[in-house]
Every structure is written in C-alpha cells, then in structure tokens.
Amino acid sequence: MQLNRKGVSEQVADSIKNRIQAGIYKVGDKIPGERDMGIELSVSRNTVREAYKILEAYGYLTVKHGIGVFVASPEHQIQKMTEAFFVSSDQIKDFFAVRKILEEWTVKWAIENSNDDQFNELEQIVDEANEILNGEIDYNRLAELDHKFHMTLANNSKNEVLIRIMNYLIDLLSESRTKSIQIPGRVKQSVQEHTKILQAIKQKNTMVAQQLMKEHLESVQHSISTASPK
C-alpha cells in the first residue's frame, strides 16, 4: 500500500474539494464550520482551519468573517489563479506568449461562431476609436475600447472558459495598457491593427486574422516592454 505523503490538512482539503467537485457542496453554499467539519471528518479543528486556508488560497472557498465559509464560484477560482502572479517587466514576454496562443484561437472560434450582428458590434468599436483619433484624443476611452475589442472577440468565441480566462488576463495589464496607449503613435497603430483584424474576420479568413492578431500583440508587447521601467 502506497503511503499518502500529503499532510493531514492537505488530505482534508482534498476531501472537501472532492465534495465541491461532486456537487455535494454547491456554489454559494455555506459549509460546516471548523468544529462541525472536524467532528464530521474526525480531525482537529486546527486541521480544518488549515484546510480551509488552503482551499481559500486556491479560490475554492471564500471566508466571510463573522458569517461563515462559502463555496466560491468558478470565476472566483480563476481570479485567484491569475492574481497569483504579478506581471512585471521581465514577465511581459512570457505573458504575451500565452496571450498570443489564446487570442489566435479566440479569432478562429469567433469567426466560426459569430453572426452579422456580432461583426457589426466589433465594427462599431473600431469606428468609435477612429472617430476619437480624428478629434480630441481621449486616452481613457481608447483604453476602454481596446479592452472591449478583445473581450468582444472572446465573447463571440462562445467558449465560456476562454472568456473567463481572457477577462482576468487582460485586466492584469490594464495599467500598462493605459500607459502604452499614450506613447506617441501607439494608439493610432493599435486602432489600425484592430481595423485590419476586423476586415479579415468579416471575410472569414481565419489564417490572415490569426496572423494579424499575432502581429498586433507582438507590437503591443514591444510598446509595453519599451515603456516599462527596467
């Protein structure tokens, strides 16, 4: 018989996690307190406390002090996962390597699953950005439209897991995006790149759209890396 090398608190955490995944404890449910759970699992209260801390760190549980411990939503789990790393200047390359893979597939799925109304929504975003370029530059609004363009594509993919991941990954770079969009020439370049991506998507040319998205993200990566303090 193979010995379980995990500590008791980790084993208890696994047991509770299995109950969540099996649907015994559902999203939003208040689970037993430390004392009651300890009696139920025949372990000490301290062990349960440590198990709850482990599960809270991984995003399976949320602790509301003075109220109780609750099963967290899948969105909360993904948020915890993405909060676990900080995107510093020396991590930008790795971050964009992951984002390029995700967004190339986003483009493919968006083309396969979108209708004319959804293409029109993307066109409205790009048109508004071009209108702002021709008037007084509103950098905050352009940053919002940049985020909206990428998230609308993700939503059009109809892939729920991708949408959740993209939402939090893009948010990680919100501050850097706001700074980079104020770099002379960067904002105009981004809008032009979005326009070309949209044209390829409307033509349902997956290969060209994916290549344009890859080049766009490489361009943004270069701008952010150049602007970030070393």
C-alpha positions in Angstrom: 0.0 0.0 0.0 1.4 3.4 -1.0 1.7 5.9 1.8 -0.1 9.2 1.3 2.7 11.8 1.6 0.4 14.7 2.0 -0.1 16.3 5.4 -3.4 15.8 7.2 -4.6 19.3 6.4 -3.9 18.8 2.7 -5.8 15.5 2.8 -8.7 17.2 4.4 -8.6 20.0 1.8 -8.7 17.4 -0.9 -11.7 15.7 0.7 -13.6 18.9 0.8 -12.6 19.9 -2.7 -13.8 16.5 -3.9 -17.2 17.2 -2.3 -17.4 20.6 -4.1 -16.5 19.0 -7.4 -19.1 16.2 -6.9 -21.8 18.8 -6.2 -22.3 17.9 -2.6 -21.4 21.4 -1.7 -22.6 23.8 -4.4 -21.6 27.4 -5.4 -22.8 29.8 -2.7 -23.4 27.1 -0.1 -22.3 27.7 3.4 -20.3 24.7 4.5 -19.9 23.4 8.1 -17.7 25.5 10.5 -14.3 24.3 11.7 -15.7 22.5 14.7 -18.5 20.7 12.9 -16.4 19.8 9.9 -13.7 18.5 12.3 -16.2 16.2 14.0 -17.6 15.1 10.6 -14.1 14.2 9.3 -12.6 13.0 12.6 -9.8 15.6 12.7 -9.0 18.5 14.9 -10.4 22.0 14.5 -6.9 23.4 13.7 -6.6 20.9 10.9 -9.8 22.0 9.4 -8.8 25.7 9.8 -5.6 24.9 7.8 -7.6 23.0 5.1 -9.9 26.0 4.7 -6.9 28.3 4.3 -5.6 26.1 1.6 -8.9 26.0 -0.3 -9.4 29.7 0.1 -5.9 30.3 -1.4 -6.8 28.2 -4.4 -10.2 30.0 -4.8 -12.5 27.1 -3.9 -13.8 28.8 -0.7 -14.5 32.4 0.4 -14.4 33.2 4.1 -16.8 35.9 5.3 -15.6 36.8 8.8 -18.3 36.5 11.4 -20.6 34.8 8.9 -19.0 31.6 7.7 -17.2 29.8 4.9 -18.8 29.5 1.5 -18.2 27.7 -1.8 -16.8 30.1 -4.3 -17.8 30.5 -8.0 -15.6 29.2 -10.9 -15.0 32.9 -11.8 -13.5 33.4 -8.3 -11.3 30.4 -8.7 -9.8 31.8 -12.0 -9.4 35.2 -10.5 -7.4 33.7 -7.6 -5.3 31.8 -10.1 -4.5 34.9 -12.1 -3.9 37.1 -9.0 -1.2 34.6 -8.0 1.3 36.1 -10.4 2.4 39.7 -10.9 3.2 40.9 -14.5 6.5 42.7 -14.1 8.6 43.9 -17.0 10.7 40.7 -17.1 7.5 38.6 -17.3 5.9 40.5 -20.2 7.4 38.2 -22.8 6.0 35.0 -21.1 2.7 36.7 -20.5 2.3 37.7 -24.2 3.4 34.2 -25.3 0.4 32.8 -23.5 -1.9 35.6 -24.7 -0.9 35.1 -28.3 -1.9 31.4 -28.2 -5.2 32.2 -26.5 -6.1 35.1 -28.9 -5.2 33.3 -32.1 -7.7 30.6 -31.0 -10.2 33.4 -30.0 -10.1 34.7 -33.5 -10.7 31.3 -35.0 -13.7 30.5 -32.7 -15.1 34.0 -33.1 -15.2 33.6 -36.9 -16.8 30.2 -36.6 -19.4 31.3 -34.1 -20.2 34.9 -34.9 -23.1 36.3 -36.9 -23.5 39.6 -38.7 -24.8 41.4 -35.6 -21.6 40.4 -33.7 -19.4 41.6 -36.6 -21.3 44.9 -36.5 -20.6 45.2 -32.8 -16.8 44.9 -33.5 -17.2 47.4 -36.3 -18.8 49.9 -34.0 -16.0 49.6 -31.5 -13.4 50.2 -34.3 -15.4 53.1 -35.8 -15.6 54.9 -32.5 -11.9 54.5 -31.9 -11.2 56.0 -35.4 -13.6 58.9 -34.6 -11.7 59.7 -31.4 -8.4 59.7 -33.3 -9.8 62.4 -35.6 -10.8 64.6 -32.7 -9.6 65.4 -29.2 -7.8 62.3 -28.0 -9.5 60.6 -25.0 -6.9 58.1 -23.9 -9.1 56.6 -21.2 -11.9 55.9 -23.7 -9.4 54.4 -26.2 -8.1 52.1 -23.5 -11.7 51.0 -22.8 -12.3 50.4 -26.5 -9.1 48.4 -26.7 -10.3 46.2 -23.9 -13.8 46.0 -25.4 -12.4 44.9 -28.8 -10.5 41.9 -27.4 -13.3 40.9 -24.9 -16.0 41.1 -27.6 -13.9 38.7 -29.7 -13.6 36.4 -26.7 -17.4 36.6 -26.1 -18.0 35.8 -29.7 -16.0 32.6 -29.4 -18.8 31.2 -27.2 -16.1 29.4 -25.2 -17.0 30.1 -21.5 -13.6 29.0 -20.1 -11.7 31.2 -22.6 -13.9 34.2 -21.8 -13.3 33.9 -18.1 -9.5 33.5 -18.5 -9.2 36.3 -21.1 -11.2 38.6 -18.8 -8.7 38.3 -16.0 -5.6 38.1 -18.1 -6.4 41.3 -20.0 -7.2 43.0 -16.7 -3.7 42.2 -15.4 -2.2 44.6 -18.0 -4.8 47.3 -17.6 -2.3 49.8 -16.1 0.4 49.0 -18.6 -2.1 49.3 -21.4 -3.3 52.7 -20.3 0.4 53.9 -20.2 1.3 52.3 -23.5 -1.6 53.8 -25.4 -0.3 57.3 -24.5 3.0 56.5 -26.3 3.2 58.7 -29.4 1.9 56.7 -32.4 0.9 53.7 -30.3 -2.8 54.4 -30.2 -3.1 55.0 -33.9 -1.2 51.8 -34.6 -3.4 49.8 -32.4 -6.6 51.1 -34.0 -5.2 50.4 -37.5 -4.3 46.9 -36.4 -7.7 46.3 -35.0 -9.2 47.5 -38.2 -7.2 45.0 -40.3 -8.1 42.2 -37.9 -11.7 43.1 -38.2 -11.6 43.1 -42.0 -10.1 39.6 -42.1 -12.7 38.4 -39.6 -15.5 39.8 -41.7 -14.0 38.0 -44.7 -13.8 34.9 -42.5 -10.2 34.5 -43.4 -9.0 32.7 -40.3 -5.3 32.3 -41.2 -4.9 36.0 -42.1 -6.9 37.1 -39.0 -4.8 34.9 -36.7 -1.5 36.2 -38.2 -2.7 39.8 -37.8 -3.7 39.2 -34.2 -0.3 37.7 -33.5 1.5 40.7 -35.1 -0.7 43.1 -33.2 0.1 41.5 -29.8 3.8 41.4 -30.7 3.6 45.2 -31.5 1.8 45.9 -28.2 4.3 43.8 -26.3 7.1 45.8 -27.7 5.5 49.1 -26.8 4.8 47.9 -23.2 8.3 46.5 -22.8 9.9 49.7 -24.1 7.7 51.8 -21.8 8.2 49.7 -18.7 10.9 50.6 -16.2 13.9 48.2 -16.2 
